Amino acid sequence: MFHSAYSLALIALLLPGAVALLLATVPALRHRVTAIVFSVLAALTSLGSAILLVLGQLTPTPPQLWTVPWLPQAGAPLAEIGLRIDGISASMLLVVTFVASCVQIFSIGYMHDESKEAQGRYFTYHSLFLTAMNILVLAPNLLQLFLGWELVGVTSYLLIGYYFKKPSAAKAAVKAFWVTKFADMGLLIGLLVLRSKAGSFDWDVQIAPSAANLVTLLLFVAVMGKSAQFPLHVWLPDAMEGPTPVSALLHAATMVAAGVFLIVRGWPLFELAQGTRQIMLAVGSVTALIAATMALFQNDIKKVLAYSTCSQLGYMIAALGAGSLLGGFFHLTTHAFFKALLFLGAGSVIHAVHSNDMRDMGGLARKMPLTTVTFLIGSLSLMGLPGLSGFFSKDLIIEAVGEHGVSWQLVFLLVSAFLTAFYMGRLLVRVFFAQATEKASHAHESSAVLILPLLLLAVPALAAGYLGKMFGQLYGSAYHFHLGTTGIIAAGLGLWGLGLAYLLYRRSDEHPALLAPIARLVEYGPMDRLYAGGFHRVALPFAALIGWIDRYLIDGIMNLTGLAFVVSGQKIRRVQTGIATDYVLATVCGVLLLVLYGVLR
């Protein structure tokens, strides 16, 4: 069993990487048909391996670990690399490969009008990203996860900046890179501190609670960057400059979920760190509310979904802060399905209308019925309305946070539940049910290659919530559905928010006067201005200073030293005449100088 699981994991890990390497190094293969066939087949094969791994984990199985020594040193090696196969890694691998496969299929139609070279480059980046995520998911220790983590960051930069000739896309890629790399310093330092305190990079090391608080707090800084938590969330909405399938891949289900996965995988450390978990609960709750508020005032359909992602990630972080491993990871799983569905549904709409602006849409329910139905399923699941997958996972979070009574964190999450239904209700009304605009009047249903992934994702968006016991078994936590008072309140607020949005926005997109001050604050964008100020007034001048020191001071010293040796060598060379009398004279002069020195001394 071990060898078969090991083989399946290797296939899922190495095949997309081999395809990316092949497409990157052999330009002749980097044209549309070859790139599509190789990338899609690699993703589907990885998905098949992930399904078999999950089925193998449904029976009680201890974690399977295969490692080889890495970075040898005196005594024990510095670290090991390899594979860790258990319920958590298998289920996360299934989520990643399933979403990636759906996105790959969707991309065939969505990217059809791009040049052959551009499509080859796109699918190369896509396969490389899938490889990076699989390295991260299957990592047996924190060091290997760090390698996958950084490779995910690099590939996300390439995908966000896919339209690199477009200034806004280039700026968005740089912004995402800067913010996440700044946060990643926490992961690097935390990794080193863990090594110094425990002598290992393993997940389940024994460590004192005080040291655990320090290590996990550093790791959480990296999580805040990768999972777009306040105040390091500013990169995610701008990252929508990438192609819509990229948004679904990176920012709905995989890359941003890596932070939550880090906490889940490192749970033995976080379980000891009570102080860090209190901070996580606070940050998650604040992020959920702020991001939901900002989503309400967006007109770009992708930015609405981007802020929604920030908000839902806040729910996951809050759940983990409250000690609910199952709630956080279960919501990660269900969110991956319905948010990928929503992003790809938005891509279908954008492809038909040729605009991201909701003010250019309307009346699409009659023209795009399949897109409408699937998008409605994803939206209702996101709202956490009863019966859909998001309801079950969100209920676990609300109940976990509310276990210790009414708190400001619980209030923030409940208000966020209302706002989620409110802004998604506004989106549904403006895009599908309002009066059609000129651009929307010419829209028609998308092709089969675009609709198929929507239908595939709609199934788990509907039904994944009913598999709570199975996921609980995979995560190692017992699942018991119990609809308590707070869960009922959250569901009721969701229904109220949806109904209120329909009443307010069915005839006009004008916001109520009560919301005008908040709208102006969101439009002002204080956090974006803070980032821009920090970037242009601090980061860039500091980088310029470091560049000057490197170019003129360090290089100047090294060049001057080299020049001094060259000049001195040329001068010394002149004394080597080859005449014996010159050498005797020099020797006599040297002896006389030594004698004179001894006398005068």
Buried (B, 14 or more C-beta within 10 A) or exposed (E): EEEEBBEBBBBBBBBBBBBBBBBBEEEEBBBBEBBBEBBBBBBBBBBBBBBBBBEBBEEEBEBBBBBEEBEEEEEEBBBBBBBBBBBBBBBBBBBBBBBBBBBBBBBBBBBEEBEEEBBBBBBBBBBBBBBBBBBBBBBBBBBBBBBBBBBBBBBBBBBBBBBEEEEEBBEBBBBBBBBBBBBBEBBBBBBEBBBEBBEBBBBEBEBEEEBBBBBBBBBBBBBBBBBBBBBBBBBBBBBBBBBBBBBBBBBBBBBBBBBBBBBBBBBBBBBBBEBBBEBBBBBBBBBBBBBBBBBBBBEBBBBBBBBBBBBBBBBBBBBBBBBBBBBBBBBBBBBBBBBBBBBBBBBBBBBBBEBBBBEBBBBBBEBBEBBBBBBBBBBBBBBBBBEBBBBBBBBBBBBBBBEEEEBEBBEBBBBBBBBBBBBBBBBBBBBBBBEBBEBBEEBEBBBEBBBBBBBBBBBBBBEBBEBBEBBBBBBEBEBEEEBEEBBEBBBBBBBBBBEBBBEBBBEEBEBEEEBEEBBEEBEEBEBBEEBEEEBEEEBEEEEEEEEEEEEEEEEEEEEEEEEEEEEEEEEEEEEEEEEEEEEEEEEEEEEEEEEEEEEEE
